[in-house]
Each structure stands twice: as structure tokens, then as C-alpha cells.
Amino acid sequence: MEYFSALLPPVVMAVFFIGLVVTIIKSQGGPNKAKEDAAVDAALARAESVQQAPRAEGV
């Protein structure tokens, strides 16, 4: 019985981890991929425009 109680937590964690990885892989792509990509591209463009904006001197 000690073996069972010692092995149960790692086995349960492994099962949940595998389920998490499978869920992440299955949720990649699909009909919302273009919308997600567009949102990321827009956020990156905003971040780049803020970095490239000229700074006022003496401020």
C-alpha cells in the first residue's frame, strides 16, 4: 500500500499535465487564429510606434 500512496501523486500530476498539453495543442489554430494573430500584430505595432516616437528634449 505504501507503493501506491507514493506513486499516486506523480501519476495524477502526469495525467493532468498531459491533459493540459493536449488541450493547448488542440486549441491552437482554428477559426479564431486569424483574429488572434491580428490582435498580436496590432499590439506589436502599437509598442513599436511608442518606442520610435521622438522625445521632446529638455523634458
Long-range contacts (C-beta under 8 A, 24 or more apart in sequence): none
